[in-house]
Amino acid sequence: MKKESSHPPILIAISWQALNRALSGDPRTRLCDCTVVILFAGFFVEANLNDIKGIGGTLSSVGTYSGVLRRVDVEGQTETPNFSIDFAGRQVPLTTRFKAIVDGTNGDTWLDHVEARLARTTIVASGAVVRTRNVKGRRVSLDLRIDHGFIEDLLRLAVKTSKNPMLGTIDLKTKFLLPQGEADVVDRLQLDGTFKLAQAKFTNYDVQRKINMLSSRGRGDENDDGSGQSVVSNLEGTFALRDAKLTFSSLRFLVPGAIIDLSGTYGLRDEQMDFKGYFLADATLADMTHGMKSILARLAQPFFKRPGGGSKIPIRISGPRSNPQFGLDSGRILNKG
């Protein structure tokens, strides 16, 4: 017959405080040479996120945990009705449901599945929150995915104006890395990903009118001043975020009659943009003009010929987000790249 151990497992199912007492050697909770089991214990946490430099809000969390000390299975949910990023200062409701594994000896956490809801947009994540040797704090590394989210929900955190600059649906995949440090979250945050934005419209009338005019010119309509019905745009791109600046190695903007291929940067803090690329129109230059201009356009068309037909025109978009300037990049007219 199997002999029973003289040191049966200790059961801690009261609170995290009981676990902390055990780890600190408090005689009220004696640890012996056996497995410590935390079984179906519940927890409730309230936290002021303003203590974390760069973000704000009041978080509450409830859930359960169970397992052995070095592998505690945690499941719960959080609510932050007033989550914000300091540089934009706009509050957005944020809720999460999560499943994670925690090493009770050092606090390192592996996130099996996190489902966050930011206003109407669902964000799915997995990853880890772990210490780095000899560095204060913990490093957050995640894989994030958004399917059929709303760009306006994300922009509420990222832009300072009370009016969202753009509306549309977004699919996004990105690597998320937040290193340890004392700087604001937006300055430490690193992203590397891709996105697709569908059925997008700009809420700034002047910006949308310029988009409408680009579409009209691309289809060969010179007379449309862009004040009619707004065209919808589709965007897709590859991006990286470092030091509060977004760099787009590829940004493709599609409207009826034209494609705009760009690369460049956008500063989250100063809201300045600087993009270069090409306006790829279905129409020829002559189709976009009339009269004497049309004759001159035919002479210039070889410099702007697009493979497969139409026109390829070098452009630059720069300036503040609220009033960007669109123009011909004349220095690249002879550049066939």
N, C-alpha and C positions, 0 to 999 in steps of 0.2 A: 504494500500500500504506500502511495506517495505521501511523504511527510510534509505537513503544512509548514510554511515559512513562519519563523518566529517574528518576522518583520513584514507584516502584510502592508499592501499599498496604503498610503495616507490619502484620504479623500478631502479635497478642499473645494467646497461648493458654496461658499458664502459670498465672497467678494474679491476684487483685486487686492484690497487691503490685506486680506488674509494671506494671499500669495506673497505680497511684499514682505509681510512679517516673517513668513517662512524662509524667504531668500535672505533676509537680513540676520537670521539666526535667533529671532525672538523665541524664548522658551515656551511661549504660549502655543506655538505651532512648531513641533519638533520634526525635523527632517531626518529620516533614517536612511540606511543603505538600500533603498528600494525605489521603485518608480512612484513619482508623485502624479496623481491623476486629478485633473480639473474636470468635473463632470457636470455638464448641463447647467453651468452657472450663468446668471444673467448680469448685464451691466447697463448702466446709464451714465452718459458723459455729456457735460456741457462745456463748451470751449469758446473763448473770445478769439476769433481769427485775427483781430487787429494786433495781437501780440506777434504775429508773423509779418515781418517787414514786406510791404508791397501788396498785401491783400487785406480784406476786411470782411466782417460778418459775424453772426452768432450761430454756432453749430451745436446741434443736439444730436446724440446718437444713442440708439438702443440695440440690444442684440444678445446673443448667447455665445458661450465658448465651452469647448470640451477638448480632452486629449491629455497627453503627457507634457511635462514641463518644457521639453525642447521642441515640441510640436503641438501647439495649441490651435485647434480649428476654431475660427471665429466667423460668425455670420451675423449680419445686422444691417441697419439702415441709418442714414443721417439726413437731417434737414437743416438747410441754411437759407432762410427766407430772404436774406439781405446780402448775399455774396457779392463782392466787388473786387476789382483790381484798382489800386490806388491812383494810378496815373490817369485813368479814365473817370473813376469815381461814380460809376453808374451801378445801381444795385439790380441784381438778377436773382430770382429764386432758384436754388440748386438743391436737389435731393439725390441720394445715392442708395443703392443696395449692393452689398459686397459679401464675398466669401474670401477668406484669407487664412494663411498659416503664419503663426507668430512663434518665434523662438523666445520662450519665456526667460531665458538666461541673459539675453542681450537686447531684446526688443526688435530685432530684425524681422521684417514682415514681407511675405510673398503673397501678392494679390492674384488669386486664381481667376476671379471674375468680379468686375465692378461695372455696374450699370448706373450711369449718372444721367439725370434729366435736368437740363439747363433751360428753363422756361418750357418751350415745346420740343426741344431737340434732345434726342437720346445719344449719349456717348458711351461706348463700350470700351473697357480697358482691362489690361492685365500687366503685371510687372512686379517690381520689388521696391521696397523702401529699406535700405540697408546702410550700415555704417561703413566708412572707409577708414582703414587703420591710420591712426595719428591725425585724423581730421575731425574737427568738431561738427556734430550734426549728422544728418543722414542724407543719402543720395537717392533721389526718386527717379526711377527709370521705368517707363511705361510704353506699351503699344496701344495707340488710340485709334478708334474707328467710329465714323459717323455715317449712317445710311439714311438718306432722305431727311436730313435735318434742315434747319432754316438759317440762312446766313445772317439774318437780322438778329437772331438770338446771340450768335457769337460776336457780332459787331457791337452789341450793347456793352460788352466787356472791354472792347478794344478801341473804341473811338470816344472822344470827349463830348461830342455834340449830343443833345437830347434827341435829335432826329436821326434815325438810322439812314446811312447814305445809300443802302442797297437792299433790295428784297429779292428772294429767290430760294431755291432748294439746293442743298449741298451734300455731296458725298466726299468723305475725307479719310485718308489713312496717314498716320504720322508717328514717328518716333518722338517720344517726349522725355527730355532729360532735364532735371532740376538739380544741379550740383549744390553741395553745401556752400554756405557763405553768408555774409552780412548784407550784401546788396539787395535791392528790391527784387522781387520775384521776376518782374518783366525783364530786368537786366541780366538775370542768371539763366532764365529759361532758354532751352535749346530745342528746336523742332527741325525735323527733316521729313518731308512728306509730299503727297500729291493730293489734288482736289479736283472735283468737277462741280461746276455751278450751272444749274439749269433754270430757264425761264426767269432770268434776272432782269430787273429794272432798277434804274437809278432814281432816287427820290428828289435829287437836285434837278430842277427843271432845265437849267442851262447845260448841265452835263448830259442829261437824257436827250436834249435837243441836238447836241453835237453827235451823239450816237445815232440818232435818227438820220441826220444829214450824211454821216458816213455810209449808212446803209443805202440811202438814196443815191449817192454818188457811185457807190459800188455797182448799182443796178443801171447806171447811166442816166439818172434823173437829176439834171442840174437845177431845176426850178424849185424843188422841194426845200423849204426853209427849216424843216425839222419840227415844225410846230404841230403837226398832225398827231395821229395815233402813235403811241410809243411802241417801238419795236422791242421784242424781247431778245436777250443776249444769252449765249452759252459760253462759259469760260472753263478752261482747264489749265492746270499748270503744275509745276514742280517747284517747291519752295524750301527755304531754310531760314531759321530765325536764330540770330546771334546778336547779343548786345542791344536788344530792343530794335533791331533792324531786320525787316523781311527782305530776303534776296530771292528773286524769281529767276531761276536759270532758264525757265521756259514758261511763257504765259500766252495762251492762245484764246483769242476773243472772237466769237463767231456771231455775225448778224446777217440777216438776209442780204445777199449780194456781195458780201465781203468777209474776209478773215483778217484779223490783226494779230501778227506774231510779234511778241515782245520779250525782252529780258530787262531786268533792272531791279531797283530797290524802292522800299517804302519804309519810312521811319515811324515807329509806333509813338514815339514821344513828340517829335516835331511835326508829324503828319506830312512830311515832304516826300514827293515821289520823283523818280528819275528813271524813265524807261526809254529804250530805243528799240526799233524793230521795223516791220514792214506792214504797209497797208496793201493787202492782196485783193484787188477788185475784179469782179467778173467782167466789168466794162473796160474798154480802152479809154485813153485820155480824150480822144475825139468824141466818144460817146458821152463823156461827162461835161462837154462844153458845146458851144455853138458859135456860128459866125466866124470872125477872124481868129478867135481863140481856138476854134476847132481845127483850122488850118495849121496853126502853130503846134497844136497838140499832136497832129499827125507827124510833123517833123521830129518832135521830141519822143514819140512813142518807142523807137528802138532803145532808148536809154531806160525805159520803164517797162520793157516787155516782160510779161510773166510767162514762164513755161506752161504750155497748155492753153494759152489764151488769156486775155485780160491784161491787167497792169500790176506792177510791183513797185510801190512807191515807198522810199525810206522815210520814216517819221520819227518824231520824238515827242514824248508826253512828259511834262515836268511841272513842278510848282507845288503849291499846297493842295491838300485833298479837297478843300472847299472850292478851289478855283484853278483847276489844272489847265495848262496851256497845251493845245494840240498844234503841231506844225510840221512842215517839210524839213527833213534833216538834209539840207543841201550838200553838206560835206560828204555824204555817202552815195550821191547819185551815180557816180561812176564805179562804185563798189558793187560787184555782182555777187557778193557772198550772201 
